[in-house]
Structure formats: C-alpha cells, structure tokens
Amino acid sequence: MVAGDVKISELRQLTNSLFDGLEDQGIDSIHVAQSQYWKVYFTDAFQAETPTCVMGDVYDDLNDVRAEVDKAREDETISWHAFMHLAGLINLVAYAAENGELVKSAAMEARQ
C-alpha cells in the first residue's frame, strides 16, 4: 500500500486530454445498449475485504451528475455523490471504447 497525494489539477488535465482525444477522432456520443451495470460501492472499493457488487445505471448517473454539478462547488456531501456517479459514466466510456460503441459524428463519417 502506497500513501501519497494525487493532484486535482493533474486529474483534470488528464481527463480533459482523454476527452479531447475522443473528440479529435470525431467521437461525439456513446451508444448505450445496456444502461444497467455492476459496480462496487466506492466506500467498499478501498477496503481489504472482498466488496459486494451493486447495480448502477448510466442514466441515473447522468441525471445525478447533471443535477449536482453546480451544487458540488459549495457542498462536499454533494461532491462525493456526484463523483461516485461520474465514475460510472467514465466506466461507460471505457466499456464503449473497448466494445466499439463510441459513435462518430455524421460530419466525421462523411469525411472518411
């Protein structure tokens, strides 16, 4: 186990770069064939014991992040909840990239 700090500014830069890369490739959306997915609740993810899986939903995640993004600036309790749902959406991007479900914009498709 290694203790240390991870800079928020670095996480932001890395995340922005990853999304910029997708957009540079003409990716503008994700096809969602199955909105429900398995996840480990974040409080259990960093424990030594084997965690229990729970069901998440992409659209629940998206709606909660939309509702909480502005409120999170001033309220840490909302912030953790929004990040928990954002993690589900980030997993969706990874899943979609792995399974060919990233959708290129019509303009990009026309150029190819």
N, C-alpha and C positions, 0 to 999 in steps of 0.2 A: 504494500500500500504506500503510495507516494502522496504526501501532502504538499500543497502549494496553492498559488493563485492563478486564475485564468482571467485575463483582462477582457472586460466587456467590449472595449474598442476593437480588440482583435477578433472576437466572435462576430461583431457587426461587420467588420471588413471582410472576413472570410465568407460569411453568409451572403453579403452583397455581391461578392465576386462570383460565388456559385450561381446565384440567380441571374447575374449579368451574363454569365456564360450560356445559360439556357436561352435567354432572350437573344443573344448574339447568334445562336443556332436557329432562331426563328420559332422557338418553343413559346407558345403563349397560353397553354392550358394543359390540363391533365384529364384524361378520360377516366372517370370513376365507374368501374363496372360493379364494384362491391364496396359499399360505404362503411360496413362494419369490419372491425379488425381486432385482433388480440393485442393487448399491451400489458405491461407491468406497471402498476401504480407507482409513481415516481418516489414516494416515500419508502417503498419496499425495494426499489432498484439498487439502492446503495447499502443494503444490509447484507450480512454474510449468509443468512438463511435463504433457502430457495423461495423466491416470491410466488405469489399466486397471480395467475393471469386474470385480467378483467376485459370486458368488451368495450371498445371505443367506437366512435362513429365520426367519419370525416366531416359530415355536415354539422353535427353537434360541435365539433372542434372549430369549424369555420365560423359558425354563428357566435360561439362564445368569444373567440378572439375579436371578431368584429365589434361585439358589444363592450368588450373590456379594454380595448387598446388605448383609448383616451383616458379612461378611469385609472389605468395602471400607473400613470405618471405620478399619481399622488397617493396611491394606496398599495402597500406591499402585499396585502392579502389578495387583492385582485391580480397583482403582478404574477404571483406564483401560479395562480389558477390559469391565467392567460398563457403563460409559458408551458404549462402542462398540456394545454390544448394545441399550442403551436408545435410541440414535439410530435403530436400525432400527425399534423399536416406535413412536417418535414419528413416523417417516415413515409407518408403518401408519395412525396416527390421521389424518394429513393426507390420505393416499390415500382412506381410508374416508369422511372428511368430503366430499371432492371427488366421490366416486362413489356417495354415498347408501348407504353400508354401515355407518353408525352405527346402532345398534339402541336404540330407546326401550324403557324398562321397560314391562311389562304394565300397571302402575298408571297410568303416564302416558298410554298408549294408550287406556285405558278412560275417562280424563277428557276426551279430545278428541272 
